Amino acid sequence: MCLAIPVRVVAVEGKVATVEAGGSKVKARLDAISEPVQVGDYVLVHAGFAIKRLDPADAEETLRLWDELLALSGEEPKI
């Protein structure tokens, strides 16, 4: 089973996006997404590939719920 969290696109150069979550930035390939991806969009990334562009409200709600779950477990939110 894979777990993916929304990450925010902070830069796009050709078919490669720089994405950010919890202060960490990584590169993600955009080849698997047929729709355009722009700075500010949220995407799901798996194995270095963005696999889906997300509705911003849904992405932010998912991140809020993730932080809430971590808080209940006693962990510090990292996202």
PEURTA-V64806 format. One record per pair of residues at least 4 apart in sequence whose ideal C-beta (glycine too) atoms are under 7 Angstrom apart, sorted by the first residue. I is the first residue (numbers start at 0). J is the second residue. Records with the same first field share a line. If there is no record, write none. Layout:
I=J, J
This chain:
1=45
3=43, 44, 45
4=20, 61, 62, 65, 78
5=41, 43, 53, 58, 61, 62
6=18, 19, 20, 41, 42, 44
7=18, 19, 41
8=16, 18, 36, 37, 38, 39, 40, 42
9=17, 18, 19, 24, 38
10=16, 17, 38
11=16, 36, 37, 38
14=28, 29, 30
15=26, 28, 29
16=27, 29, 36, 49
17=24, 26
18=24, 25, 27, 42, 44
19=23, 24
20=78
21=77, 78
27=42, 44, 47, 48, 49
28=47, 48, 49
29=36, 49
30=48
31=48, 49, 50
32=36, 49, 51, 52
34=52
36=40, 42, 49, 52
40=52
41=53, 55, 58
42=49, 51, 52, 53
43=49, 50, 51, 53
44=48, 49, 50
45=50
53=57, 58
54=58
55=59
56=60
57=61
58=62
59=63
60=64
61=65
62=66, 78
63=67
64=68
65=69, 78
66=70, 76, 78
67=71
68=72
69=74, 76
70=76
